[in-house]
Amino acid sequence: MIAEKKFEHYQESADFILDKIKIKPEIAIILGTGLETLLDEIEDKIEIEYKDVPNFLISTVKSNGGKFIFGRLSGKYIICMTKRFHYYEGYEYSELATPVYVLKLLRIKTLILTNASGAINYNFHPGDICLITDHINFAGVSPTRGNNINEFGERFYPIDNLYDENLRKLTQNLALEMGIELKEGVYFFTVGPFFESPSEIRAIRLLGGDLVGMSTITETLTAAHCDIKVLAISVATNYSSDRIKNMDGSEVEEVAKDVSPKLKSLIVKVVEEL
């Protein structure tokens, strides 16, 4: 039986954060692996650790449990999450809706997501920056399963423009002006924490997946439920398991950090234009 989700729990989390930051941001950014250098560009920072926020989740991936960082970027008030939450950490999918619902109550209108992914498409290579245009969710993940919270949105909602077309066009145009090559592709979600088998990768490629990863879609699906526009950018950090032997993920952070300066400059420009 799914534990009932209560609007008041999310409101208590948001009220705690608002009491600290005072100003309601309109843009939120959730940072993926190795992409934390964007935080260097934020001015007048206010930091709030996840563990201090009532009813919030705690990351189990590393010793650092993560935090919200509020401040100004490109003249706009934004809030960043330094670590995200994954199903493989032991959370229920309904729990993984928590971060975005709290962001909604902070009055966020646009959510920018970054992640690291495996390159499945033969034309994608480690170091490529890719706009996510759509996803494939054969894991059956549904963060909004259970009792519907009407304050956030309707029980049934469309996701045909989940990865907002206008935001993608804006980002493509800015990347072209900046001389940054930007690919586009479909993200295939897997539960992890193990990497995919070579046979699974071949099946994903046949099904139309260009990238594969263990995050992001619980956030985007929740954002769709509560009418937040989404821009999702993925860094291909490694080849998939049918293109490389003995993959262990050791290269992921290194490749993401190498690409980080370009991606950071692109996101700064996107925020400026929003």
N, C-alpha and C positions, 0 to 999 in steps of 0.2 A: 504493500500500500504506500503510495507517495505521500510524504508529509505535506500538509497544506502550506502553501506559500502565502504569507500575509503582507499586504501592502505596507503596513506599519513598520515591519522589519526593515524594508528598504528605505522608508522615509527616515527612520532613526539614523541609519548610516549616512544618508545624504545630509541630514540636519547637522550631524557632527562635523562633516567636512565643510559645509557652508559656514558654520560658526568659526572655523579656522581661516577660511580664505576670503570671506565677506562678499566677494564679487562672483557672480554667476558666469562661468565661461560658456562659450558657444561651441567650442571645438575640443574634442578629446582625441588623444593619440595613445594607442596601446602598442608598446614597443616589442619587437621580436628579438630573437637571439642575435647578440653581437651588434645591435643597432642603437645602443644606449648613448652614443656620442651626440645624438640630437639634444640631449639634456644640457650640453655645454652652451647651447645657443639661447637658453631660456633665461630671462632677466627677472629680478625681484622674486626669487623662488620662495615658495612655502612648501615644506615637505611634511607629509603625513604618512606614517607607516601603517600598512594594512592591519597589523596586529592591534593597533589602537582604535580602529574604527568598529563600532558596535555592529554585530551581526555579519561582519565581512568574512571573506575567506583568507586563508594563509597559504602562500605558495610553499610547496614541499620540494621543489626542484633543487634548490641550493640553500646554503645557510642564510643568505639574504632573503627575507620573506617578502620583499617588495614594498613599494610605497607609491603614493600619489605625489606628483610634483606639479604645483600650480604656479603660473607666472605669465610673463608676456613673451610671445614669439612673433616676430614680424609685426609688432604693434597690436597683436590680438591677445586677448586673455584665453589661455588654454589650460587644460589639465592633462598630464601624462600618467599612464600606469607603467611602472618600470618592469613589472613581471605579470604574465598572464597565468591563467589556470587551465589545467588539462584534465580530461577524463582519466588518463592513465595515472594521475596522482591519487585517485580514489574517490573523487567527487561524483555525485550523481549529476546527470545532465541538467536537471532542474536547478541544482546549486550553481551551475556554470552560467545561469542567466543573471546572477547577482550583480556582477560588475556593471553590465550595461544598463540594467534597471536603475542602479544607483546613479550612473551618469545621466540617465534621462531626468532624474529628479534634481540634478544639478543644472538642468535646462540645456543640456547638450543638444545641438541640432545636427552636427556633422561629426562622424567618427572615422578617424584615419587609423587603419590597422597595418602593421608590418609583420612579416613572418619570414622564416627560413624554410625552404622546401627542397625536395628532391626533383631533379629534372627528368621527366619521362619522355617528353617530346624530343625526337632526335635532333631538332633544331635548337634546343635549349641546352645551355652549358653552365657550369659553375661560374658564378659572378654575374650572370644575367639578372637584370631587374625586370620584373614582370608585373603588369597590372592583372589582377584577377577579374575576369569578366563574368564568371559563373562558377558553380561548384557541383560536385557529385557527392551525394550523401547516402551511400549504400549501407552505412553503419546504422541507419535509422535514428540518428541523433535528433532529439527534439527537446531543446531546453525549455520550451513553453508547454510541455506536456503537463497534465494535471489540472488543478483548478485554475480557471482563467482570472487574471487580475484586471478587471475592466478599466481601472484607472490608467493602465498602460495601453490597452488596445483591445480589439475585437478578438473573439475566440479563433476565427478563421481569417487568415490574412494572406495576401499575395506576395510572392518573392521573385516575380519575373524581372524586376528592376532592382534586385537586392544590391548589386554592385553598381551604384548609380551611374548611369550613362553620361550625364552632364559632368560629373566629377571626373570621370575617366577621360572625357574629351579635353577638359581643362588641363589635366595632368599631361596628356599626350602633347598638347600644344606647347606647354611650358618646357617639357623635356626636349622637344624639337628646337626651341629657341636656345636652350642651354647646351645643346650638343650631346645630350644623354640618350643613348639608345634604350628604348623601352619596348619590351615585348608584351604580348597579351596572351592569356591562356586560362584554361579551366583547372580549378584546384580540386583534387580528389582527397577527401578526408578519410584517414584511417585512425583507429583508436590508439595504437601504440601500446607500450613504449618500444616494442620490437619493430624493426624495420620490415618492409614488405618482402615476400619471397619473389624470386625472379618470375615465377608463373603468375603471381598476382600482378606484378608490374606489367607483364605482357597483356593481361586481361584489362587492366586500367587503361593502357594505351589504346586498345581496341575500342573501349567504351568512350573515348574522347578526352581522357584526362591528360593534361600537359604537365602538371605539377602534383606532387603528393606531400601531405603533411598531416600533423596531429593536432592542429589548433584551428582557430579563426572562425569556423562556421557556427559554433555555439554563440559567438559574439555577434556575428552578422544576422543570424536568425532572430536573436533577441532584439537587435536593433530594428529589424523589419517589423516586429510586433509592436514596438513603441514609436515607430515613425521617425527614426533617426537615419539620415543619409549616410551611406558607407562608401569609403574609398579604401580598397585593400591592395597593398603592394607587397609582392613576394620577392625575396632574393633566392634564386636557385643556388644552393650552396654545395650540392654534390650530385653526382650521377645516381640514377636508380640502380637497384641491385642486379638488374640484368645487363648493366653496362660497366659494372666495376665489381671486383671480387673483395670479399671480407670487409664490407662496409661496416664501420663502427661509429660513424658520426663525428670522429675526431676532427675532421676538416671543417665542420659546420661553422663554428665560431670564428675560425681564422678567415674563411672566405667572406663571411658576413662583415667582419671588421674591415677587410680590404675594400669592400664595396660601400661601406658606411658613409664616407665623405660625399660621394655622389648622391646617394639616397638622401642624406641629410640636407644637402643643398636644394634638392628637388622638393622635399617636404616643406622646407622653410619658404620657398617660393609659392607653393600651393597655398599655404596658410595665409601668406600675404595677399593672395588674389581672392580668397574666400570672402 
